[in-house]
């Protein structure tokens, strides 16, 4: 038993931090109906703020901790409450996009200010060690575990005994009835967001000395609290606390065994996401009911463009795409990358826009396609076109596996399951020989008939246009109609006798196939691919940028890829690239709040063209041109 105690102590310490973060997450979700994907980013922001006050400004750490946990974090909670009110009338997808956008923005701000390299975060709690059951336990570890226990017990008693706690439970069931008693639901939710944000900031401050000050790592590790929340069915605070301890201890104990199995080196850090994925798969479906909110699916009044406008736009667009190699010079690889990602965005839009399913594992699909292509083209020596096709087909079973949770989950819980799957693939498989290998890179050749940049650009363009056209054709078939109906109401579709499960599996398989092909094309562009290219957070960025790009099926993927690749390449300084995640994140929040269905850029362009024509018709130049013609008509009439 003494051999296990050190791992249990370490696991219980980290699990206590997960529990503190998860308690705040569940609290805000129960009271507002908004699952805050940015909870981990709030924790990272709290850690950076504490570091700034303590290490940079010289503020004593108790004062800095109080300012961050009890002043700054509650103020941020008030902002989150205002945002949650604006999101009440939108569907699940914009809610997810808004909080994911906040995550991307906060993380981007931290990286732009402090850099991407991890900073040393000194320990601030006492480090005196005590021998307990023949195991040395640090005072800081005991304090962390005690804080988590007190927080869980105190929050449970607060809900049961205090008037505000009772109001918080009531606001979940019926906020209108609560308002009749003279208690404002807005104030109750604001209090919940303030407490939840304080818990997130506290978890970030407590775990930073162990991990160091790293924006991505802090965000991701506190996101592991999602698994603890899943154990508690996103509702029970005591079970959430137990879930945090189970995850921490389980991950700690697994480190004892993985030393003998190098292939499982990523298992301890993947354990929380494995718990999340399994919990979402096996929890009773009646316990996975999204929190009550006033959300309604938005019905877009999309004005169809005239056939003349569509033909003209398509013709001009194709001519521009064909002429790109002769116009952009040395930036051609950037434009080729943009075309590859247009295909990736189109495959994601097929899920998010057409079927209403939010997927946060699209980068994993692309990684599977890229590494499979490398094995086939380099390892086996298959011809380039055949290797590309098979790489896409290899990704199809992966899409089918992800479709398994989609059969029983939807909305928020599907997004959580797919994100957990993406992290599992990255942590468990990326470093193995199945994918990137121990070196973390794979070679990927270009086709012999298009080895140059220009030739390869046209190959990529042809394949991408074919894939985007396939997405459009799917949307116009019976399957597309079923998917749109499923997005509106899967229950009504099932009642009508349609097989919803088959539709979900098919759309995931098609989307995965196209994502796999795009990953292989991107690998061939640069001759190699690495684990950094398709990290799990890329899936979050893809969703955010796609939402900003609008709702037009053919136009939006190109707009999204231009925003992601082309525009930053023309920046004279590095500032635009540094703040690109911040711009994307805040832009996604604004779009989610103001346009539940996304921006219809096609209609915006059409409106702009109509206004321009109207101004031209009313202008003095048009009047002068009409005057001679009117005089001729008058003279002709007089002669007759």
N, C-alpha and C positions, 0 to 999 in steps of 0.2 A: 504493500500500500504506500510505503514511503517513496517508492519510485514514481508514483503518480501524483503525489501531493504538490510538488512544485508546478507541474503543468496545470493542476486544478486551480492553484492560487493565481497563476498568471491568467488563466482563462476566466476565472471569476472576476478578476479586476477589469479586463476588457469587456466582459459580458455586462458588468455593472454600468459601464459607459454606454454600451448599446441599449441597455434598458432605460437609462435616463433619456436618451434621444428618442427611443421608441415611445415612451410615455407621453412626451410632448407631441409627437406625431399623431398618436391615436387621439389625444385630447382635441387637437384642432380639427381632425377629420370627423370626429363624432359630432362636434358642435356646428361645423360649417358645411360639411359635405364636400369640402375641397381637400383632396389628398395632396399634400405639399411635397412634390418631388424636389423642391429646393431646400428641404430640411437639412440635408447634409451640407449644402452650400452656406446655410445660416451658421451651422457649426464651424465651418472653415472661416467664415467671416468673423465669428466671435474669437477664434484663436488668433487670427491676424490682428484684430483690434487690441486684444490683450497684449500681444507682443509689441505692438506699436507704443502703447502707453507705458508698458513696463520696461522694455529693453531700450527703446528709442527715446522716449520722452522722460524716462527716469522716474515715473510715478511708482510708488510702492505697490507691490503686487496685490495686497488686500484691497487697496483703493482701486487699482486697475480692474481687478476681478469684479468688484461691486459695480463699477461703472459699466462694464460690459454686460454682465448678467442681469443686473437689476435696473439699468437705465437705457443703454443702447438697444439691447435685445427687445425689451417691451415696446420701445418706440417703433422698431421695425415690425413688431407684431401688430401695432395699430395700422401701419401701412398695408400689411397683409390682410387685415380685416376689411379695409376699404376695397382692396382688390377682390376679395372673395365676394363682397356684395355686388361688384360689377359683373362677376362671373355667374351669378345666380341664374340668369336667364339664358345661359348658353348650354350646349350639350357637353357630353363628357370630353370629346376630343379637344375643344378649345380650352377646357379647364386643365387638361394634361399639358397642352402646349404652353399655356401661360406659366405654369409653375416650372416646367422644364426650361422655358426661356429665362426665368429668374435664375435657375441653377447655372445655366451657361453664362449669363451676364455677371453674376457675383464671382464665379470662378475666373472669368476673364479679367475682371477688375483686379483681383488678387494677383494674377499672373503678370498683368501689365505694370503693377506697382512694385512688386517684390521679385519678379522674375520667376521662371519655371523651375529653377534649381531649388532643392530643399534647403531650408535654413535651420540652423541649430536652435532648438527651443529648450533652454535650461529648465531643470526641475525647480519648482517653486514650493511644493509641499515638503514637509519634513521627510528625510530619507533614512531616519533611524530604523534599524532592523530589530525584529523580535523573533525569538525562536518559539514557534508554535508547532507541537507535534513533530519535532525534529526538522522543521522546515523554517528557513529564514523568510520572514514576511516583512516587507517595508511598511513604514508608517503611512506613506503615501498610498499604498495599496489598500490598507485598512480604511483610510479616510474615504477613498473612492467607493469601496464596497458599502461603507456605512451611509454615504450620501445617497447612493442608489436605493438602499433599503428604506431610509427615511423618506426619500422622495416618493417611492411607491406607496408606503404606508400612509404618508401624509396626504397624498392626492386621493387615495381611496377614502380616507376619513373625511376629507374636504367635500367629496361628492356626496357622502352619506349624511353628514351632520350640518354643513353650512347652508345658509339660504342661497348663496350664489352657486354652490355646487348642485343644489336641487334645481335651480333655474337652468344650469347647464344641461342637466339631464332632460329637462322639460323642453328646451329649445330644439333638441334632436327630434322629439316626438311631434310637437306641434307649436311652432313659434307664434302663430296667430293666437292660439289659446293662451299662451304665456303673456302676450301683450295685453290681453283683456284683464289680467291680474294686476296690471300696473307696472310690470317689469319689462324693460326694453330689451327685445332680443338682440338688438345691435350692441348694446353695452355688454350683454352676456357673452356674445361671440368675441367682442373685443378683448374681454378679460381672458377668454380661452386662448386667443392668439398670443396675447402678451405672455401668458404662462408657458405656452408651448415654445415660443421663441426663446424664452429664458432657459428652458430645458435644453434646447438645441445648442445655444451658446455655451452653456455649462459643460455639455458633453465634449464640445470642441476644445475647450480650455483644458479639460482633464486628460484628453487623449493625446494632445499635441506633444507633451514631453516624451512620450513613447515613440511617436511616429516622426517627429520633426515637423517643421512648418512647410508643408507641401500641399498646394491647393487641390490638386487632383486626388492625391492619396487621402487627405482629410475628408474631402467630399465623398469619395467612394466608400471609405471605411465607416463613416457615420451612416451612409446609405444602407449599410448592413443591418441597421435597425429595422429596415423593412421586413427582414425575416422574423425578428422578434414580434413585430406588429402582426404578422401573419399567424404566428402561434396563438396570439390572443384574438384571432379572428377580426382584427382591426376594431375591436370593441371593448374587450375586457382588459382593464388596467392590471389586475393581479397576474393574469396569464401572460400579459405582455412583459411584465417584469421577469417572470419565470422563463419566458422565451429568450430574453436577453442573456440570462445566466446559462441556459442550456446551450445557446449558440457559442458563447464565449468559452465555456468549459469543453464543449465538443471540439471546437477549433484548437484549443490548447492541448487536449489529449492527443489529437491527430498528429501534432508535430512530433510526438514521441516515436511514431511508427514510420513516418514518411522518410526519415533519414535512411532507412534500409531500402527504400523504393524511390529512386530519384525521379521516376516518371510521374510520381504523385506529389511532387514538390509544391504544386499549386493548390493542393487540396485544402490545407488549413485556411487559407484566405478565401477559398471558394465555399467553405462550409456554410456560412450564413445564406448565400444565394441558393445553395442546394436545399436548405431548409425552406426558404421562400418558395422555390419552385415546387417542391414536394407538397408543402402545405396547401398551396393553391390548387394542386391536382387532386388532393385527397380530402380536404376539408368538405364537410357536407355543404351542398350547394345553397341550402337555405341560410347558412351562416356567412355566405359571401354575397350579401346584398349591399349595394352601394348606399351610403348614407343619404338620408332624405334631403332633397334640395328642390328648388323651384325650377330646375332646368327643363327646358323644352327644346326639342330639335328645331333648329332654324330652317325655315323654308325660304330658299333664295328665289327672288324674282329676277331670274337671269334673262336678259334681253338678248335674243339670238341675233347674231350679226347677219347682215344681208349676204346673199351668195356671192355678189360681186366683191364685197369687202373681204370675204373669206378667201376667195380665189386669188385676189390681189395680194393679200397678206401672205398666203402660202407661197405664191410665186416669188415674191420679193424675199421671203425668208430663205427659200431654197437657193436662190441666186447668191444671197449673202453667204450662206454656208459653203457653197461650192467655191466662192471667190476668196474665202478666208486665207488659204495658204499663200495667195498672191498679194495679200494686203498687210499681214501682221508680222512678217519677217521672222525674227528670232523668237518671237512669242508663240510660235506655232505649237510647241508642246503644251503650253498653257491652254490653248484652245482645244487641243485634242483631249486633254484631261476634262475640260468642260463638257465636251460631247459625251465622253464616257459616263460622267456623272449625271448627264441628262437622262441616260438610260436607267441609271440607278434610281434617280428621282421618280421617273415614270413608273418603275416597278413598285416603289413605295406608295405612290399616289393611287395605284390600283387597289391597294389595301385600305389606305386611310380615306381617300376620297370616294371611291366607288362602293366599297363594302362597309365602310364605317368602322374598321378594325384598326386600332392603333398598335403598330409594331415598333418595338425598340430594340430589335436585333438584326436590322438590315445590314449593318457592317459585318456581322458574323456570316451572313449569306455570301457577301462579296469575298470575304476571306476564304471561305470554303471553296468558292469557284476559282480564286487565284491560285491557291495551293494545289488544288486538283489539277489545274492546267499545267502547273510546273511539273508535277509528277508525270503527267501524260506526255508532255512535249519534250521535257529534258530527260526524265528517267526512263520512260518507255520508248521515246523517240517517235511518237505518232506524228503524222502530218498536222500542221498548224490548224487548219479548219476543223479536222476531226477532233483534235484535242480540245479545241474551244467548245465544240458542241457537247462532247462528253462531260467536260467540266461543268457546263450548265446543267446537264442531266444528273450529275452527281449531287448537285445542290437540291434537287427536287425532293429526295427522301428527307433531307434536313428540314425543308419547309413542311413536309408532312408531319414530322415529329413535333414541330412548333404548333402545327394545327391541332394537335391533341388537346392542349389546354384551351385552344380557341373553341373547341366543341362545347365545353362546359362553362367557359368564361367569356366575358365581354367587357368592353369599356376599360375602366381603371384596372381591374384585376388581370385582364389580358395584357395590358401594357406592363404591369409589374412582372407577370410571368415571362414575357418575352425579354424584358431587361435582365431578369435573373438568368435566363438561358444564355443571353449574350455574354454575361460575365463568366458563367460557367465554362463556356467554350473558350473564352480568352484565357482563363486561369488554368484550365485542365488540359486543353488540347493544343493551344498555340505553340507551346514549347516542345511538343512531342514530334516524332518523325512523321506522324500522320499529316501534320500541317507544316509549320515553319521550321521545326527541328530545333536542336540545341543552339544553333548559331542565330536563330531568329530571322533568317532570310531565305528566300528561294529565287532561283534564276527563272526567267521567263522570256523566251526568244520571240522576236517578231517574225512574221511570215516571210519566206524567201522572196516572194513576189512583191513585197511592199516593205523593204527594209529601211528605206529612207523616211524622213519625217513627213514629207508630203504624201507619199504613197500610203503610209500607215494612217494618216489622217483620213483619207478617203475611204479606207477599209473600215475604220471606226465609225465614220459618218454613215456609211451604208448599213452597217449592223445596228447602230443606234436608231436610225430612222425606222428600220424594219421592226425593232423591238417596241418602239413607241407606237407605231402603227398597229402592232399586235395588241397592245393595251387598249387602243381605241376600238379595235374590232371586238375585243372581248366585252367592252362596255356596251356595245350595240347588239350583242347576241342575247339569247335567252338567259345565259348565265349572268350577263351584266344586269339585266332587268331583275333577276333574282337577288343579285348582290345589293342593288339599290333598294329593293324592297326590304331586304334583311337589315340594311342600315336604318331604315325607318322603323321597322317593327319585326323582329324575328319571330315573335309570338304569333302575330297575324299571318306571317308567311307559313309557319308550321300548321296553323289552323286551316289554311287553304290547301294543305296536302303536299306542299313542297318539302324536299329534303334539305334542310338548312345545313346539316353537318357535311354533306357532300359538297355543297357550295363553298363552305369555309375551307375545306381541304383543298379543293381545286384552286381557289384564288391564292392561297398560300403557296401552293406548288408552282403556279405560273409566276408569281412574284419572285419566289426564290430562284427559279430558273434564270430569269432576266438579271437578277442581282448577281448571280454567279457568273454569268457571261460578262457583265460589266467589270467585275473584279478581275477576271482573266484578261480583259482588254487593258485595264489599267496596269496590270503587272507587265504585260508585253510592251507597253509604252516606254517604260524606264529600264527594261531588261531584268529587273529584279523586284522583289516585294519583301516587306518586313512586317513584323508584328505591330510596329508603331502606326503603320498606315491605316489599319482597320481596327483600332482600339474600340472598346465598347462605348465610349462617350461619343464617338463619331455618329452613332445611331441617333443620339439625342440632337446633335447639330443638324443632321439630315431632316429630322421631323420639323425642327424650328424653321429652317430655311425654306422647306417646302411650303409651310403654312404662310410664310411671308410672301412667297412667289405667287400665291393666288390659287384660283380654283379652275382655271382653264386646263382641259386635259392635255392638249398638245403644246400650249404656250408655257404653262407653269414649269415643267421640267427644265426648259431652256433658260427661263428667267432665274430659277434657283441655281443652276450651274454657273451662270454668268455672275451672280452675286457671290458665289463661293470662290470662284477661280479668277475670272477675267478682270473684274473691277479692281481687286487688290493688286493685280500685276501692274496696273497703270499708276499706282500710288508712287509719288516721288520720294516719299520717306517710308519708314517702317511703321509709322504711327497707325495707319489704317489697318495694317495686318495685325498689329498688337491689339487694337481695340475692336477687331472684327467680331469676336465672340460677344463682346458687350453690345455692339450694334445689333447683331442678330437676336440676342436674348431680349433686349428691350423692345426691339421691333416686333418680335413674336408676342410679347405681352400686349402691346398696343393693338395689334391685329386681332388677337383673341378677345380682347375686351370690346372693341368697336365693330368687329365683323365676325360673327360666330361662324360663318361659312367660309371665311377667307376672302381676300380681295379678288374681285373679278377684273383683272387687268385688261382683258379683252374689251369689256364694256367701257372701262375707263378710256382706253385708246379710241374707241368708237365715239364716245361722247366728246372727247377732245377734237376729233376730226370734224364732227358735226358743228361744234362751236366755232372752229376755224372757218368752215365754209360759210356759216352764218355771218361772221364778222366780215368775211370777204365780200359777201353779197351786199352788206350795208355800207361798205367802204367807198371812198371817193374814186378810187381807181376803177372799180367795177361800174360806178355810175358814169364815168367818162367813156368807158368802152361801150356802154349801152346807148349813149346819146347819139352817135352817128347812125347806128342801126335804127333807132327810133325815128330819126329824121328821114331816112330812106323809106321807111314804111309809110310815113305821113305823106311824102311826095308821091309815092306810088298810088296811095289812095286818092289823092287829089287829081292825078292824071286820069284815073278811071272815072 
